[in-house]
């Protein structure tokens, strides 16, 4: 599976970067580049890395997020994670990095899981 990244402006000068797919050894650089691109264009009030649609992240992906956080910090911009998928939330918690990214709560879809009926 590949990775796609959508960048958008939110109210208050906040830039949202929303990756979709897997962030791994093959795609992690795309997250770093997206953050660097935003910072090259100006100094947003904050960068929100919306991780709701990320299905997998490995150690290289986590490293890319940390590098992005550090790059933003040097520029005086706060980078936070919003709506992490359950998988991303777990990886950030296991690595002790949840607090670094603003201690976001995991994202749970509003749609309930369909109930499987007996005999279906």
VOGU-3710 file (C-alpha; in Angstrom, 3 decimals, decimal comma):
1> xxxxxxxxxx> 0,000/0,000/0,000  1,246/3,461/-0,807  1,017/6,717/1,103  -0,837/9,854/0,104  -0,631/13,150/1,975  -3,187/15,954/1,935  -2,228/19,389/3,289  -4,882/21,949/4,212  -5,255/25,258/6,024  -7,431/25,285/9,119
11> xxxxxxxxxx> -8,757/28,377/10,925  -6,263/30,307/13,044  -3,270/29,759/10,770  -3,072/26,049/11,518  -1,799/23,732/8,780  -3,060/20,158/8,771  -1,002/17,393/7,204  -3,064/14,236/6,774  -1,196/11,119/5,628  -3,243/8,134/4,439
21> xxxxxxxxxx> -1,861/4,602/4,250  1,361/3,129/5,612  4,315/5,125/6,906  7,317/2,833/6,674  10,876/2,611/5,400  9,663/3,290/1,835  7,389/6,260/2,567  8,610/7,939/5,768  10,579/10,564/3,822  7,264/11,844/2,409
31> xxxxxxxxxx> 6,106/12,844/5,900  9,409/14,648/6,590  9,185/16,424/3,222  5,562/17,494/3,801  6,513/19,114/7,130  9,609/20,764/5,616  7,497/22,098/2,705  5,000/23,718/5,069  7,819/25,339/7,059  9,545/26,547/3,869
41> xxxxxxxxxx> 6,397/28,458/2,888  6,010/30,264/6,217  5,470/29,921/9,929  2,009/28,535/10,696  0,565/28,917/14,181  0,723/25,137/14,503  1,089/22,018/12,378  -1,392/19,236/13,024  -0,389/15,792/11,823  -3,772/14,092/11,449
51> xxxxxxxxxx> -3,027/10,369/11,696  -6,606/9,061/11,512  -6,095/7,316/8,151  -2,659/5,833/8,874  -3,007/2,049/8,966  0,609/1,197/9,817  3,739/2,955/11,048  7,156/1,431/11,731  10,237/2,720/13,548  11,408/4,621/10,455
61> xxxxxxxxxx> 8,016/6,330/10,292  8,184/7,218/13,980  11,700/8,621/13,413  10,374/10,759/10,548  7,692/12,158/12,858  10,293/12,987/15,526  12,532/14,628/12,903  9,532/16,667/11,721  8,747/17,676/15,292  12,346/18,831/15,812
71> xxxxxxxxxx> 12,424/20,750/12,514  9,182/22,520/13,442  10,455/23,269/16,954  13,647/24,877/15,619  11,379/27,087/13,480  9,300/28,028/16,522  6,282/26,029/15,355  4,453/23,472/17,493  3,756/20,146/15,780  1,065/17,961/17,319
81> xxxxxxxxxx> -0,584/14,697/16,330  -4,370/14,686/16,050  -6,783/11,769/15,783  -4,187/8,980/15,692  -5,520/5,638/14,505  -5,500/2,996/17,216  -2,349/1,476/15,680  -0,487/4,814/15,595  -1,631/5,648/19,141  -0,317/2,313/20,386
91> xxxxxxxxxx> 3,068/2,793/18,673  3,466/6,294/20,121  2,496/4,990/23,560  4,874/2,003/23,398  7,777/4,238/22,317  7,046/6,788/25,038  6,450/9,536/22,465  2,740/10,153/23,018  3,421/13,166/25,260  5,858/14,696/22,778
101> xxxxxxxxxx> 3,070/14,944/20,205  0,461/16,436/22,548  -0,876/13,214/24,113  -3,756/12,807/21,622  -6,585/10,414/22,277  -6,967/7,596/19,722  -9,472/8,133/16,935  -12,541/5,912/16,971  -14,839/5,909/13,959  -18,352/7,142/14,692
111> xxxxxxxxxx> -19,857/4,227/12,845  -20,443/1,208/15,057  -19,205/-2,184/13,936  -22,068/-4,028/12,250  -23,466/-6,845/14,322  -23,110/-10,315/12,808  -26,376/-12,159/13,079  -26,446/-15,890/13,728  -26,822/-17,874/10,535  -25,782/-14,944/8,341
//
